[in-house]
Amino acid sequence: MNDEDTAKPLLSVRDLRIDYRTGAGRTVNAIRGVDFDLYPHQSLALVGESGCGKSTLALGLMRLLPKLGRIPSGSVTYRDPNGKTYDVLDLSTDRLRQWRWSEVAMVFQGAMNAFNPVLKIVDQFADTMKAHAPKGKKFSKNEIYDRAAATLESVRLEPKRVLPSYPHELSGGMRQRVLIALSLLLKPQVLVLDEPTTALDLLTQRAIVDMLHELRAELGFAMIFVSHDLPLASELADRVATMYAGRIIESGTTRDTFMTPRHPYTRGLIKAVPPVRAAALEPTSIPGSPPDLAALPTGCTFRARCEYAIDECETTDPGLELIAERDRGVNHEAACIRWQTVHLEPEEAKR
Ligand SMILES: Nc1ncnc2c1ncn2[C@@H]1O[C@H](COP(=O)(O)OP(=O)(O)OP(=O)(O)O)[C@@H](O)[C@H]1O
């Protein structure tokens, strides 16, 4: 990739909407118009409370939504390594299968469920390679073994021990590494991870984070990861998008978003982080919970929980406003009419 290419986005998401049809004819508007550009080598964290739409957005980008999910409008433009662009939402099922894993791969939440329990790890690698190989390409048994072994080594696992094992014979941390290895098998340009360290103990989490840093430096892929763990996001991401009620309500560099948040919701999330340092301030949680996506209030969807809310917030549902200009899609933006008043004390940012 030359310099000119790194100046163009790999993924451009525009006005993406995702709905779930639930019982009794109800529709949940889980993603309500999301726009962002992801550039080569960037690492973007999607943060927010449970139910804000982070996983739906990640799955939607890859067209991996559950049956009840549908994408009524929007576009997901992808730029391949040859510079050709196309809308992922227009790909045929066959093209989509090749595109996934070879161009954009995903590491799902819950390392155990992502495996077929009755297949040895070597066979899981073989299946992935066969299912996502370019048209007409057949891999020999040796090719599969060699590629799987090399990828496992890159995630610091011993192929001889891991390849003949069944998933249940590995520890949680090892399984997570295998999943990351599987996702990198076909050398994708973008890796999407949903809660990559949830359910792992602290030391294992640390090891996975370090490994992701090393792999990214070595292989140069871009990353989108979903997390409700802000400290993890601040470590793994160079940019952050806060999601609330199916929209991105603040976005910027990790530093801009976490040091000078301009949306009261991002500020609330930061203040709710349990401090690591004994001298840091006590955490305060955000009152209430996110609104029902099938019955959204008028005006700003956060206003009922917001200490900055004024009368105007009842009638205005603001879009993202530019706060500070930055390169490569990382402008600091927030969807709040009172962003100029929103303020986090420096002491509160140091958690
Ligand atoms: N399969 C589904 N069927 C119906 N509604 C769904 C489905 N999956 C998610 N939703 C709804 O879509 C909204 C967004 O959920 P989503 O899982 O994307 O949020 P999230 O921020 O990723 O939360 P979590 O961190 O808990 O995964 C929620 O209101 C949720 O109830």
The ligand as an ORCA input file, in Angstrom:
! r2SCAN-3c Opt
* xyz 0 1
  N     -31.459    -10.791     17.692
  C     -32.118     -9.704     18.112
  N     -33.464     -9.609     18.011
  C     -34.118     -8.489     18.448
  N     -33.526     -7.417     18.988
  C     -32.195     -7.466     19.119
  C     -31.416     -8.598     18.690
  N     -30.104     -8.349     18.971
  C     -30.075     -7.108     19.541
  N     -31.308     -6.585     19.622
  C     -31.661     -5.259     20.150
  O     -30.913     -4.276     19.462
  C     -30.425     -3.278     20.365
  C     -28.928     -3.183     20.271
  O     -28.341     -4.384     20.781
  P     -26.771     -4.714     20.673
  O     -26.569     -6.120     21.141
  O     -26.301     -4.352     19.323
  O     -26.171     -3.695     21.710
  P     -24.725     -3.692     22.372
  O     -24.448     -2.244     22.629
  O     -23.768     -4.428     21.525
  O     -24.967     -4.457     23.719
  P     -24.062     -5.628     24.384
  O     -22.850     -4.945     24.898
  O     -24.983     -6.119     25.477
  O     -23.819     -6.645     23.320
  C     -30.932     -3.684     21.750
  O     -32.111     -2.961     22.018
  C     -31.252     -5.147     21.608
  O     -32.309     -5.520     22.461
*
